[in-house]
Amino acid sequence: MTEKTINPVLKQVLELGPTLVFFLIYLRIKDDTYLIGGTEYSGFIVATLIFVPILLVAMGILWALTRQLSRMQMFTAFMVIFFGGLTAWFNDERFFKMKTTIVYGTFVVILGIGLLRGQSYLEWVMGEFLPMKSKGWMILTQRITAFFLFMAVLNEIVWRTMSTDAWVKIETFAFPIMLFAFLWGQIVALRRYLISPL
């Protein structure tokens, strides 16, 4: 099945929109408590439960329009559903906060295994989008693995030492900005390895 192209702005809205909606819902209901099935749930947990179907709908629309979802999108969606479910089942917001650590940690393990085998699994995932020499992919994979490890540790520090408010804001804005800035910086730094320079 061939991939269809869509407006890049619409694509960004579908990819980033659910997280922003979660943030706005959380801001609106963070101080409220909800009684569901005889159990009290905080605004954070209710916002998490609302976030899951919003994410799935956005991914469904993206699939319908492009006929493609990246492995990273599918993995992230699985983690959101799994840890969102645990958060609701145990009525414990820590599960959803740990999701970020586990996502980054999983990437560290997967990419690290590839590096130990002398391979860049990152090239396998992103090679068609970013044509680059193998040496460049190995350097980029090493750096991204180290960065993901840093992000996993940072998330643990943030959610364990800061308020839920602070974690939501950092998760929604700071982490994505840090990731974007890091990736852009690496593309610029590794331009000499690009087969078709950007």
VOPA-686007 format. One line per field, with one value per atom (N, C-alpha, C): residue in three letters; residue number from 1; z, x, y. Coordinates in nm, 4 decimals, padded with zeros to 6 digits. Last residue first. Layout:
BEGIN
r	c(Ala|...);
k	c(NUM|...);
Z	c(Z|...);
X	c(X|...);
Y	c(Y|...);
***
This chain:
BEGIN
r	c(Leu|Leu|Leu|Pro|Pro|Pro|Ser|Ser|Ser|Ile|Ile|Ile|Leu|Leu|Leu|Tyr|Tyr|Tyr|Arg|Arg|Arg|Arg|Arg|Arg|Leu|Leu|Leu|Ala|Ala|Ala|Val|Val|Val|Ile|Ile|Ile|Gln|Gln|Gln|Gly|Gly|Gly|Trp|Trp|Trp|Leu|Leu|Leu|Phe|Phe|Phe|Ala|Ala|Ala|Phe|Phe|Phe|Leu|Leu|Leu|Met|Met|Met|Ile|Ile|Ile|Pro|Pro|Pro|Phe|Phe|Phe|Ala|Ala|Ala|Phe|Phe|Phe|Thr|Thr|Thr|Glu|Glu|Glu|Ile|Ile|Ile|Lys|Lys|Lys|Val|Val|Val|Trp|Trp|Trp|Ala|Ala|Ala|Asp|Asp|Asp|Thr|Thr|Thr|Ser|Ser|Ser|Met|Met|Met|Thr|Thr|Thr|Arg|Arg|Arg|Trp|Trp|Trp|Val|Val|Val|Ile|Ile|Ile|Glu|Glu|Glu|Asn|Asn|Asn|Leu|Leu|Leu|Val|Val|Val|Ala|Ala|Ala|Met|Met|Met|Phe|Phe|Phe|Leu|Leu|Leu|Phe|Phe|Phe|Phe|Phe|Phe|Ala|Ala|Ala|Thr|Thr|Thr|Ile|Ile|Ile|Arg|Arg|Arg|Gln|Gln|Gln|Thr|Thr|Thr|Leu|Leu|Leu|Ile|Ile|Ile|Met|Met|Met|Trp|Trp|Trp|Gly|Gly|Gly|Lys|Lys|Lys|Ser|Ser|Ser|Lys|Lys|Lys|Met|Met|Met|Pro|Pro|Pro|Leu|Leu|Leu|Phe|Phe|Phe|Glu|Glu|Glu|Gly|Gly|Gly|Met|Met|Met|Val|Val|Val|Trp|Trp|Trp|Glu|Glu|Glu|Leu|Leu|Leu|Tyr|Tyr|Tyr|Ser|Ser|Ser|Gln|Gln|Gln|Gly|Gly|Gly|Arg|Arg|Arg|Leu|Leu|Leu|Leu|Leu|Leu|Gly|Gly|Gly|Ile|Ile|Ile|Gly|Gly|Gly|Leu|Leu|Leu|Ile|Ile|Ile|Val|Val|Val|Val|Val|Val|Phe|Phe|Phe|Thr|Thr|Thr|Gly|Gly|Gly|Tyr|Tyr|Tyr|Val|Val|Val|Ile|Ile|Ile|Thr|Thr|Thr|Thr|Thr|Thr|Lys|Lys|Lys|Met|Met|Met|Lys|Lys|Lys|Phe|Phe|Phe|Phe|Phe|Phe|Arg|Arg|Arg|Glu|Glu|Glu|Asp|Asp|Asp|Asn|Asn|Asn|Phe|Phe|Phe|Trp|Trp|Trp|Ala|Ala|Ala|Thr|Thr|Thr|Leu|Leu|Leu|Gly|Gly|Gly|Gly|Gly|Gly|Phe|Phe|Phe|Phe|Phe|Phe|Ile|Ile|Ile|Val|Val|Val|Met|Met|Met|Phe|Phe|Phe|Ala|Ala|Ala|Thr|Thr|Thr|Phe|Phe|Phe|Met|Met|Met|Gln|Gln|Gln|Met|Met|Met|Arg|Arg|Arg|Ser|Ser|Ser|Leu|Leu|Leu|Gln|Gln|Gln|Arg|Arg|Arg|Thr|Thr|Thr|Leu|Leu|Leu|Ala|Ala|Ala|Trp|Trp|Trp|Leu|Leu|Leu|Ile|Ile|Ile|Gly|Gly|Gly|Met|Met|Met|Ala|Ala|Ala|Val|Val|Val|Leu|Leu|Leu|Leu|Leu|Leu|Ile|Ile|Ile|Pro|Pro|Pro|Val|Val|Val|Phe|Phe|Phe|Ile|Ile|Ile|Leu|Leu|Leu|Thr|Thr|Thr|Ala|Ala|Ala|Val|Val|Val|Ile|Ile|Ile|Phe|Phe|Phe|Gly|Gly|Gly|Ser|Ser|Ser|Tyr|Tyr|Tyr|Glu|Glu|Glu|Thr|Thr|Thr|Gly|Gly|Gly|Gly|Gly|Gly|Ile|Ile|Ile|Leu|Leu|Leu|Tyr|Tyr|Tyr|Thr|Thr|Thr|Asp|Asp|Asp|Asp|Asp|Asp|Lys|Lys|Lys|Ile|Ile|Ile|Arg|Arg|Arg|Leu|Leu|Leu|Tyr|Tyr|Tyr|Ile|Ile|Ile|Leu|Leu|Leu|Phe|Phe|Phe|Phe|Phe|Phe|Val|Val|Val|Leu|Leu|Leu|Thr|Thr|Thr|Pro|Pro|Pro|Gly|Gly|Gly|Leu|Leu|Leu|Glu|Glu|Glu|Leu|Leu|Leu|Val|Val|Val|Gln|Gln|Gln|Lys|Lys|Lys|Leu|Leu|Leu|Val|Val|Val|Pro|Pro|Pro|Asn|Asn|Asn|Ile|Ile|Ile|Thr|Thr|Thr|Lys|Lys|Lys|Glu|Glu|Glu|Thr|Thr|Thr|Met|Met|Met);
k	c(198|198|198|197|197|197|196|196|196|195|195|195|194|194|194|193|193|193|192|192|192|191|191|191|190|190|190|189|189|189|188|188|188|187|187|187|186|186|186|185|185|185|184|184|184|183|183|183|182|182|182|181|181|181|180|180|180|179|179|179|178|178|178|177|177|177|176|176|176|175|175|175|174|174|174|173|173|173|172|172|172|171|171|171|170|170|170|169|169|169|168|168|168|167|167|167|166|166|166|165|165|165|164|164|164|163|163|163|162|162|162|161|161|161|160|160|160|159|159|159|158|158|158|157|157|157|156|156|156|155|155|155|154|154|154|153|153|153|152|152|152|151|151|151|150|150|150|149|149|149|148|148|148|147|147|147|146|146|146|145|145|145|144|144|144|143|143|143|142|142|142|141|141|141|140|140|140|139|139|139|138|138|138|137|137|137|136|136|136|135|135|135|134|134|134|133|133|133|132|132|132|131|131|131|130|130|130|129|129|129|128|128|128|127|127|127|126|126|126|125|125|125|124|124|124|123|123|123|122|122|122|121|121|121|120|120|120|119|119|119|118|118|118|117|117|117|116|116|116|115|115|115|114|114|114|113|113|113|112|112|112|111|111|111|110|110|110|109|109|109|108|108|108|107|107|107|106|106|106|105|105|105|104|104|104|103|103|103|102|102|102|101|101|101|100|100|100|99|99|99|98|98|98|97|97|97|96|96|96|95|95|95|94|94|94|93|93|93|92|92|92|91|91|91|90|90|90|89|89|89|88|88|88|87|87|87|86|86|86|85|85|85|84|84|84|83|83|83|82|82|82|81|81|81|80|80|80|79|79|79|78|78|78|77|77|77|76|76|76|75|75|75|74|74|74|73|73|73|72|72|72|71|71|71|70|70|70|69|69|69|68|68|68|67|67|67|66|66|66|65|65|65|64|64|64|63|63|63|62|62|62|61|61|61|60|60|60|59|59|59|58|58|58|57|57|57|56|56|56|55|55|55|54|54|54|53|53|53|52|52|52|51|51|51|50|50|50|49|49|49|48|48|48|47|47|47|46|46|46|45|45|45|44|44|44|43|43|43|42|42|42|41|41|41|40|40|40|39|39|39|38|38|38|37|37|37|36|36|36|35|35|35|34|34|34|33|33|33|32|32|32|31|31|31|30|30|30|29|29|29|28|28|28|27|27|27|26|26|26|25|25|25|24|24|24|23|23|23|22|22|22|21|21|21|20|20|20|19|19|19|18|18|18|17|17|17|16|16|16|15|15|15|14|14|14|13|13|13|12|12|12|11|11|11|10|10|10|9|9|9|8|8|8|7|7|7|6|6|6|5|5|5|4|4|4|3|3|3|2|2|2|1|1|1);
Z	c(00.2957|00.3145|00.2893|00.0600|00.1649|00.1691|00.0191|-00.0495|00.0532|00.2037|00.0622|-00.0251|00.4821|00.4057|00.2593|00.6130|00.5860|00.5027|00.6593|00.5659|00.5317|00.8568|00.7163|00.6183|01.1292|01.0476|00.8988|01.2372|01.2697|01.1786|01.1444|01.1015|01.1226|01.2810|01.1347|01.0793|01.5453|01.4936|01.3411|01.5669|01.5858|01.5298|01.5361|01.4365|01.4452|01.7703|01.6385|01.5295|01.9705|01.9633|01.8237|01.9158|01.9094|01.8967|01.9613|01.8302|01.8135|02.2349|02.1349|01.9960|02.3516|02.3684|02.2615|02.2798|02.2302|02.2402|02.4206|02.2736|02.2148|02.6931|02.6355|02.4825|02.7228|02.7333|02.6663|02.6762|02.6013|02.6039|02.8159|02.6994|02.6136|03.0270|02.9335|02.8039|03.1586|03.1037|02.9994|03.2325|03.1490|03.0834|03.3915|03.2722|03.1787|03.5996|03.5086|03.3807|03.7245|03.6614|03.5616|03.8179|03.7290|03.6516|03.9947|03.8728|03.7711|04.1179|04.1229|03.9908|04.1430|04.1146|04.1196|04.1816|04.2684|04.2482|04.0038|04.1435|04.2369|03.7586|03.8171|03.9632|03.7262|03.7234|03.7945|03.7375|03.8337|03.8427|03.5193|03.6537|03.7607|03.3122|03.3438|03.4830|03.3224|03.3522|03.3867|03.2383|03.3743|03.4147|02.9767|03.0678|03.2123|02.8723|02.8845|02.9807|02.8740|02.9513|02.9758|02.6898|02.8265|02.9201|02.4650|02.5190|02.6622|02.4305|02.4592|02.5187|02.3689|02.4894|02.5295|02.1294|02.2398|02.3713|01.9771|02.0142|02.1295|01.9491|02.0159|02.0612|01.8094|01.9384|02.0174|01.5790|01.6684|01.8057|01.4636|01.5058|01.6049|01.4047|01.4957|01.5514|01.2253|01.3488|01.4512|01.0199|01.0949|01.2265|00.9273|00.9848|01.0685|00.8232|00.9353|01.0053|00.6088|00.7249|00.8459|00.4856|00.4841|00.6150|00.4305|00.4932|00.4896|00.3757|00.3132|00.3684|00.5482|00.5653|00.5069|00.4838|00.5018|00.5080|00.4739|00.3513|00.3614|00.7407|00.6262|00.5005|00.9731|00.9148|00.7881|01.0429|01.0616|00.9789|00.9812|00.9304|00.9368|01.1296|00.9831|00.9215|01.3819|01.3468|01.1943|01.4028|01.3822|01.3456|01.2928|01.3302|01.2987|01.4239|01.3315|01.3845|01.5946|01.4862|01.3827|01.8095|01.6928|01.5735|01.9725|02.0138|01.8997|01.8324|01.8367|01.8764|01.8853|01.7491|01.7458|02.1601|02.1077|01.9652|02.1611|02.2206|02.1729|02.0523|01.9760|02.0281|02.2642|02.1246|02.0433|02.4944|02.4880|02.3429|02.4205|02.4577|02.4433|02.3856|02.2701|02.2978|02.6536|02.5529|02.4282|02.7685|02.8087|02.7092|02.6511|02.6220|02.6555|02.7682|02.6228|02.5856|03.0414|02.9807|02.8292|03.0820|03.1146|03.0417|03.0066|02.9324|02.9570|03.2038|03.0617|02.9829|03.4509|03.4214|03.2739|03.4412|03.4449|03.4104|03.4542|03.3322|03.3272|03.7132|03.5972|03.4690|03.8907|03.8684|03.7444|03.9408|03.8293|03.7996|04.0057|04.0478|03.9295|03.9859|04.0337|04.0866|03.8673|04.0027|04.0652|03.6281|03.7037|03.8490|03.5346|03.5733|03.6644|03.4912|03.5721|03.6236|03.3137|03.4483|03.5431|03.0910|03.1526|03.2941|03.0388|03.0723|03.1414|02.9706|03.0973|03.1375|02.7286|02.8360|02.9700|02.5759|02.6101|02.7311|02.5593|02.6159|02.6603|02.4307|02.5661|02.6343|02.1817|02.2675|02.4116|02.0909|02.1146|02.2058|02.0629|02.1590|02.1927|01.8564|01.9864|02.0939|01.6503|01.6981|01.8367|01.6198|01.6530|01.7108|01.5471|01.6703|01.7145|01.3013|01.4118|01.5449|01.1520|01.1791|01.2949|00.9340|01.0674|01.0932|00.6379|00.7006|00.8404|00.4909|00.4803|00.5406|00.5157|00.4622|00.4329|00.6069|00.5095|00.4425|00.7851|00.6752|00.5659|00.9662|00.8860|00.7643|01.0743|01.0056|00.9163|01.1932|01.0846|01.0040|01.3849|01.2849|01.1654|01.5377|01.4623|01.3545|01.6443|01.5625|01.4782|01.7902|01.6807|01.5871|01.9775|01.8835|01.7644|02.1192|02.0470|01.9417|02.2287|02.1396|02.0552|02.3965|02.2739|02.1763|02.5851|02.5099|02.3861|02.7113|02.6149|02.5263|02.9011|02.7839|02.6720|03.0854|03.0241|02.8994|03.1585|03.0948|03.0218|03.2851|03.1630|03.0861|03.5041|03.4092|03.2770|03.6296|03.5803|03.4794|03.6904|03.6069|03.5467|03.8656|03.7322|03.6382|04.0352|04.0243|03.8813|04.1325|04.0450|04.0376|04.3519|04.3232|04.2387|04.2752|04.3034|04.2665|04.1893|04.3328|04.3724|03.9167|03.9643|04.1100|03.9818|03.8714|03.9243|04.0755|04.1292|04.0131|04.0535|03.9870|04.0479|04.1405|04.1710|04.1148|04.0135|04.0385|04.0730|03.9320|04.0738|04.1113|03.6552|03.7435|03.8922|03.4451|03.5479|03.6546|03.2778|03.3101|03.4297|03.2453|03.3070|03.3549|03.1087|03.2431|03.3146|02.8680|02.9539|03.0968|02.7767|02.7996|02.8894|02.7564|02.8413|02.8753|02.5676|02.7027|02.7990|02.3500|02.4035|02.5457|02.3110|02.3484|02.4062|02.2370|02.3561|02.4042|01.9972|02.1156|02.2443|01.8167|01.8726|01.9972|01.6957|01.8190|01.8906|01.4768|01.5565|01.6923|01.3675|01.4068|01.4968|01.3172|01.4071|01.4582|01.1291|01.2590|01.3603|00.9191|00.9742|01.1139|00.8633|00.9133|00.9785|00.7638|00.8833|00.9465|00.5335|00.6488|00.7772|00.3720|00.4122|00.5369|00.2669|00.3148|00.3503|00.0491|00.1102|00.1522|00.1093|00.0520|00.1218|00.0348|00.1268|00.0507|-00.0940|-00.1069|-00.0113|00.0000|00.0000|00.0000);
X	c(02.1107|01.9887|02.0168|02.2820|02.2850|02.1568|02.2492|02.1874|02.1781|02.4056|02.4235|02.3625|02.5754|02.4510|02.4808|02.8077|02.7759|02.6491|02.8149|02.9145|02.8885|02.6239|02.5908|02.6883|02.6224|02.6598|02.6328|02.5306|02.6668|02.7151|02.2651|02.3601|02.5032|02.1697|02.1628|02.2600|02.2077|02.2835|02.2826|02.0266|02.1701|02.2548|01.7889|01.8275|01.9772|01.7960|01.7979|01.8401|01.7897|01.9000|01.9099|01.5471|01.6725|01.7920|01.3680|01.3757|01.5083|01.4177|01.4401|01.4559|01.3437|01.4804|01.5130|01.0741|01.1639|01.3093|00.9739|00.9716|01.0653|01.0373|01.0957|01.0902|00.8829|01.0294|01.0912|00.5987|00.6725|00.8250|00.5001|00.4285|00.5154|00.6785|00.6493|00.5874|00.6575|00.7868|00.7676|00.3868|00.4393|00.5712|00.3753|00.2906|00.3458|00.5578|00.5854|00.5045|00.4290|00.5600|00.5886|00.1959|00.1881|00.3180|00.3069|00.2416|00.2295|00.6280|00.4827|00.4302|00.9362|00.8565|00.7071|01.0674|01.1043|01.0176|00.9784|00.9975|01.0219|00.9709|00.8438|00.8571|01.2502|01.1407|01.0171|01.3959|01.4237|01.3057|01.2848|01.2760|01.2973|01.3594|01.2176|01.1991|01.6400|01.5812|01.4331|01.6652|01.7075|01.6429|01.5679|01.5049|01.5381|01.7495|01.6089|01.5341|01.9891|01.9801|01.8346|01.9126|01.9458|01.9363|01.8846|01.7660|01.7906|02.1558|02.0554|01.9300|02.2745|02.3174|02.2139|02.1354|02.1260|02.1648|02.2245|02.0830|02.0624|02.4965|02.4580|02.3124|02.4831|02.5532|02.5068|02.3461|02.2856|02.3506|02.5336|02.4038|02.3372|02.7381|02.7632|02.6314|02.6005|02.6565|02.6825|02.5366|02.4294|02.4799|02.7942|02.7108|02.5982|02.8653|02.9421|02.8624|02.6824|02.6738|02.7490|02.5490|02.6475|02.6419|02.1996|02.3266|02.4191|01.8801|01.9914|02.1266|01.6182|01.7399|01.8579|01.4173|01.3816|01.5044|01.5317|01.4682|01.4321|01.6291|01.7191|01.6575|01.4901|01.4837|01.5640|01.5198|01.3911|01.3810|01.7840|01.6788|01.5426|01.9164|01.9216|01.8110|01.8703|01.8111|01.8086|02.0291|01.8873|01.8133|02.3339|02.2494|02.1051|02.5710|02.4659|02.3913|02.7378|02.7986|02.6987|02.6232|02.6361|02.6975|02.6100|02.6974|02.7202|02.4119|02.5498|02.6478|02.1868|02.2354|02.3792|02.1678|02.1917|02.2465|02.1084|02.2333|02.2685|01.8538|01.9645|02.0995|01.7224|01.7162|01.8326|01.7848|01.8185|01.8239|01.6831|01.8246|01.8680|01.4130|01.4920|01.6418|01.3525|01.3394|01.4202|01.3902|01.4756|01.4723|01.1819|01.3212|01.4158|00.9686|00.9797|01.1242|01.0210|01.0259|01.0374|00.9872|01.1144|01.1277|00.7178|00.8224|00.9595|00.5845|00.5790|00.6923|00.5805|00.6926|00.6985|00.3383|00.4615|00.5832|00.1604|00.1644|00.2917|00.2179|00.2341|00.2463|00.1488|00.2909|00.3130|-00.1195|-00.0646|00.0814|-00.3370|-00.2050|-00.1372|-00.5411|-00.5708|-00.4431|-00.5042|-00.4505|-00.4774|-00.6437|-00.6726|-00.6274|-00.5280|-00.6688|-00.6981|-00.2631|-00.2897|-00.4332|-00.2996|-00.2477|-00.2766|-00.3902|-00.4739|-00.4300|-00.1644|-00.2893|-00.3853|00.0076|00.0304|-00.0881|-00.1213|-00.0851|-00.0718|-00.1484|-00.2658|-00.2360|00.1212|00.0200|-00.1024|00.2349|00.2783|00.1766|00.1038|00.0895|00.1240|00.2008|00.0576|00.0321|00.4728|00.4318|00.2840|00.4550|00.5096|00.4650|00.3500|00.2751|00.3234|00.5531|00.4172|00.3367|00.7680|00.7763|00.6369|00.6883|00.7035|00.7054|00.4418|00.5793|00.5814|00.1803|00.2177|00.3582|-00.0082|00.1181|00.1288|-00.2109|-00.1914|-00.0580|-00.2869|-00.1536|-00.1294|-00.5531|-00.5071|-00.3747|-00.5766|-00.6726|-00.6236|-00.3711|-00.3624|-00.4548|-00.4796|-00.3500|-00.3318|-00.7083|-00.7227|-00.5936|-00.5836|-00.6723|-00.6914|-00.4516|-00.3726|-00.4559|-00.6773|-00.5809|-00.4960|-00.7892|-00.8652|-00.7711|-00.5845|-00.6214|-00.6997|-00.5859|-00.4654|-00.5002|-00.8420|-00.8081|-00.6859|-00.8252|-00.9064|-00.8781|-00.6232|-00.6038|-00.6932|-00.7213|-00.6117|-00.6007|-00.8993|-00.9530|-00.8488|-00.7209|-00.8197|-00.8815|-00.5836|-00.5110|-00.6072|-00.7873|-00.7276|-00.6514|-00.8197|-00.9300|-00.8779|-00.5725|-00.6046|-00.7191|-00.5920|-00.4822|-00.5178|-00.8086|-00.8187|-00.7111|-00.8432|-00.7966|-00.8155|-01.1249|-01.0097|-00.9731|-01.2851|-01.2480|-01.1204|-01.5280|-01.3877|-01.3597|-01.7822|-01.7561|-01.6125|-01.7731|-01.7884|-01.7551|-01.6140|-01.6506|-01.6559|-01.5911|-01.6353|-01.6868|-01.3188|-01.4344|-01.4637|-01.1983|-01.2003|-01.3290|-00.9906|-01.1187|-01.0975|-00.7649|-00.7990|-00.9283|-00.7527|-00.6479|-00.6840|-00.9139|-00.9727|-00.8738|-00.7670|-00.9069|-00.9578|-00.5191|-00.5265|-00.6686|-00.6050|-00.5456|-00.5539|-00.6854|-00.7847|-00.7325|-00.4375|-00.5471|-00.6549|-00.2915|-00.2432|-00.3564|-00.4459|-00.4276|-00.3862|-00.4009|-00.5360|-00.5313|-00.1287|-00.1720|-00.3129|-00.1439|-00.0679|-00.1089|-00.2991|-00.3483|-00.2745|-00.1269|-00.2529|-00.3000|00.0857|00.1111|-00.0168|-00.0282|00.0770|00.0939|-00.2190|-00.2600|-00.1568|-00.0576|-00.1725|-00.2149|00.1186|00.1691|00.0563|-00.0631|00.0120|00.0645|-00.1415|-00.2407|-00.1723|00.1054|00.0470|-00.0565|00.1449|00.2338|00.1811|-00.1181|-00.0674|00.0195|-00.0030|-00.1042|-00.0376|00.0436|00.0959|-00.0209|00.0249|-00.0328|00.0265|00.2105|00.1833|00.1260|00.0670|00.1519|00.1089|00.0846|00.0000|00.0884);
Y	c(01.8590|01.9380|02.0851|01.6497|01.7519|01.8337|01.3349|01.4498|01.5616|01.2075|01.1741|01.2825|01.3390|01.3300|01.2986|01.3879|01.2471|01.2303|01.6547|01.6009|01.4550|01.6997|01.7291|01.6666|01.6700|01.5537|01.5751|01.9064|01.8631|01.7506|01.9100|02.0143|01.9671|01.6887|01.6914|01.7947|01.7729|01.6590|01.6550|01.9852|02.0097|01.8973|01.8439|01.9434|01.9734|01.6876|01.6235|01.7212|01.8910|01.7952|01.7336|02.0186|02.0948|02.0015|01.8049|01.8687|01.9423|01.7533|01.6492|01.7099|01.9983|01.9474|01.8433|02.0015|02.1072|02.0615|01.7752|01.7791|01.8849|01.8667|01.7451|01.7447|02.1091|02.1075|01.9847|02.0390|02.1402|02.1213|01.8145|01.8661|01.9570|01.7720|01.6629|01.7152|02.0192|01.9767|01.8677|02.0144|02.1229|02.0841|01.7825|01.7944|01.9018|01.8477|01.7364|01.7492|02.0628|02.0841|01.9731|01.9305|02.0464|02.0666|01.7463|01.6970|01.8093|01.8694|01.8542|01.7963|01.6775|01.7964|01.7647|01.4378|01.5502|01.6740|01.2467|01.2070|01.3260|01.3695|01.3244|01.2848|01.4450|01.5430|01.4902|01.2066|01.3137|01.4098|01.0705|01.0133|01.1210|01.2427|01.2239|01.1663|01.2087|01.3394|01.3258|00.9439|00.9808|01.1132|00.9766|00.8812|00.9156|01.1613|01.1987|01.1050|01.0100|01.1347|01.1726|00.8167|00.7769|00.8977|00.9769|00.9098|00.8627|01.0487|01.1515|01.0889|00.8026|00.8751|00.9803|00.7544|00.6590|00.7270|00.9684|00.9622|00.8643|00.9013|01.0258|01.0223|00.6573|00.6664|00.7890|00.7419|00.6423|00.6459|00.9146|00.9661|00.8701|00.7304|00.8432|00.8962|00.5636|00.5080|00.6195|00.7416|00.6776|00.6202|00.8036|00.9086|00.8505|00.5563|00.6116|00.7210|00.5296|00.4408|00.4960|00.8411|00.7328|00.6542|00.9005|00.9357|00.8148|01.0213|00.9475|00.9933|01.0101|01.0887|01.0113|00.8365|00.9771|01.0675|00.5885|00.6376|00.7856|00.5544|00.5661|00.6245|00.5072|00.6410|00.6597|00.2353|00.3024|00.4298|00.1762|00.0879|00.1566|00.3683|00.3764|00.2914|00.2681|00.3962|00.4140|00.0549|00.0273|00.1557|00.0131|00.1260|00.0903|-00.2250|-00.1847|-00.0624|-00.3636|-00.2865|-00.2401|-00.4734|-00.5617|-00.4895|-00.2574|-00.3676|-00.4668|-00.1160|-00.0638|-00.1733|-00.2765|-00.2582|-00.2111|-00.2375|-00.3728|-00.3642|00.0388|-00.0104|-00.1494|00.0473|00.1068|00.0582|-00.0933|-00.1396|-00.0850|00.0634|-00.0794|-00.1278|00.3151|00.3001|00.1543|00.2560|00.2981|00.2827|00.2011|00.0952|00.1292|00.4539|00.3425|00.2284|00.6002|00.6362|00.5214|00.4484|00.4670|00.4998|00.4753|00.3422|00.3511|00.7504|00.6858|00.5528|00.7749|00.8466|00.7842|00.6187|00.5828|00.6468|00.7325|00.6427|00.6045|00.8664|00.9457|00.8594|00.6562|00.7368|00.8209|00.5612|00.4743|00.5554|00.7657|00.7358|00.6492|00.7859|00.8637|00.8331|00.5385|00.5850|00.6549|00.3485|00.4833|00.5500|00.1105|00.1220|00.2599|00.1703|00.0472|00.0585|00.4103|00.4061|00.2864|00.3258|00.4446|00.4429|00.1153|00.0879|00.2037|00.2663|00.1639|00.1311|00.4182|00.4864|00.3908|00.2143|00.2839|00.3707|00.1277|00.0347|00.1067|00.3633|00.2826|00.1939|00.4441|00.5348|00.4553|00.2240|00.2594|00.3504|00.2343|00.1159|00.1498|00.4815|00.4631|00.3437|00.4192|00.5216|00.5075|00.2297|00.1916|00.2902|00.3854|00.2695|00.2261|00.5763|00.6188|00.5031|00.4110|00.4888|00.5348|00.3145|00.2194|00.2929|00.5346|00.4926|00.3931|00.4565|00.5021|00.4510|00.5180|00.4791|00.5381|00.6288|00.4840|00.4398|00.8921|00.8636|00.7162|00.9007|00.9998|00.9624|00.6909|00.7000|00.7948|00.7575|00.6354|00.6428|00.9916|00.9960|00.8748|00.8853|00.9835|00.9908|00.7228|00.6642|00.7565|00.9121|00.8147|00.7479|01.0425|01.1178|01.0230|00.8286|00.8901|00.9650|00.7850|00.6785|00.7341|01.0289|00.9861|00.8815|01.0146|01.1260|01.0899|00.7894|00.7829|00.8969|00.9047|00.7796|00.7724|01.1371|01.1472|01.0231|01.0509|01.1206|01.1251|00.9456|00.8572|00.9205|01.1795|01.0694|00.9763|01.3176|01.3750|01.2680|01.1465|01.1614|01.2190|01.1895|01.0564|01.0624|01.4645|01.4138|01.2787|01.4810|01.5408|01.4891|01.1604|01.2985|01.3493|00.9684|00.9861|01.1336|00.7460|00.8845|00.8890|00.5008|00.5324|00.6773|00.4427|00.4359|00.4658|00.4943|00.3570|00.3402|00.7862|00.6980|00.5552|01.1068|00.9787|00.8938|01.3275|01.2666|01.1304|01.6455|01.5030|01.4453|01.9152|01.8485|01.7020|02.0382|02.0517|01.9810|01.9892|01.9373|01.9414|02.0676|01.9808|01.9344|02.2422|02.2730|02.1933|02.1245|02.2570|02.2880|01.8895|01.8811|02.0158|01.9995|01.9331|01.9258|02.0923|02.1869|02.1263|01.8489|01.9588|02.0548|01.7103|01.6560|01.7669|01.8797|01.8663|01.8108|01.8318|01.9663|01.9639|01.5628|01.6012|01.7398|01.5763|01.5051|01.5439|01.7382|01.7856|01.7119|01.6161|01.6901|01.7325|01.4777|01.4156|01.4832|01.6480|01.5137|01.4462|01.8718|01.8837|01.7458|01.7666|01.8100|01.8219|01.7246|01.6116|01.6459|01.9853|01.8898|01.7708|02.0752|02.1389|02.0460|01.9217|01.9040|01.9681|01.7560|01.8868|01.8711|01.4317|01.5245|01.6562|01.1537|01.2757|01.3644|00.8045|00.9244|01.0461|00.5137|00.6237|00.7422|00.2120|00.3291|00.4392|-00.1185|00.0000|00.1238);
***
